[in-house]
Amino acid sequence: MTHARRRLLAAALALPLAARAQAPIVIKFSHVVAPDTPKGKAAQRFKELAEARTGGRVKIELYPNSQLYKDKEEMEALQLGSVQMLAPSLAKFGPLGVKEFEVFDLPFLFKDTAAFRAITEGPLGAELFRKLEPKGIKGLAYWDNGFQIMSANRPLRQVSDFQGLKMRIQSSKVLDAQMRALGAIPQVMAFSELRQALQTGLVDGTENAPSNLYTQKIHEVQKHMTLSNHGHLAYAVIVNKKFWDGLPGDIRGALEAAIKEATAYANAIASTENAAALQGIQASGRTTLHTPTPAEMNEWKKALMPVHQEMAPRVGKATIAAAYKAAG
Ligand code: LMR
């Protein structure tokens, strides 16, 4: 052995053992909801699958509950590469400039979960993901979280009950138009700020999936909820495109398989998790749940369906037509 080689070997042996082994690829996965929600559980499942399938060459770090970033910041962090993976609600892509995603917020667009899946698993779902690529983002999967309900401190039965209420919404112009069509005053706010805003009266009410309302303890600060199922909540699992494209092929393949499996899990648990959350809300006795009558629902529909037409210039006529066709 030459002197130089001996020196190199000695230097390598001096390194701590962990540093000598190849350091794992770290994927920071940030999201805004509780771990105990359909999205939180699916993210955890993805972590387990991804780490097992890559034999520890990848480490997934989960940051739930807006621990790392709030709604708007997390999109920017993804583009900058400060995090590698997110699963924002489809109602949060407008500020990024991909307004077509707001088609998913059109009230009463889906009659059931199958109608939603027909869109995300069809050509429109793929086309929407293509629109993210110029933004440096790649879409990997859609995760369902079912239908949304309304909450406030007064019963929301008739459209007139919404008059003048300040309602927290996600950053979607379609949701803005929806609340205005009901006579309410929409207010965009990060999810992490919602509970306190309701508690202090900064806003009067909101809409969300029961699993989010329950895990954020919104039922403790809202006296009434209406099981309107007027809107739908779902997510896009997205990654920083440059990071993703730069991964070794075998790693990317293993992660894609893990995502596929986590997606099937997310979609399978959404409805049971939300039903359980609703039961939890009811059992708490803090909130009165209202099931609207057919006449009440018809009145809501009459007020809300014009939002489709109103939002066509923003969302795109062709996108809406494609969504109608897929949703059946
Ligand atoms: C919200 O901001 O209301 C929800 O989209 C949060 C989430 O990600 O489910």
Boltz pocket constraint, residues with backbone or C-beta under 6 A from the ligand:
constraints:
  - pocket:
      binder: B
      contacts: [[A, 32], [A, 33], [A, 39], [A, 87], [A, 88], [A, 89], [A, 170], [A, 189], [A, 190], [A, 191], [A, 207], [A, 208], [A, 212], [A, 233]]
      max_distance: 6.0
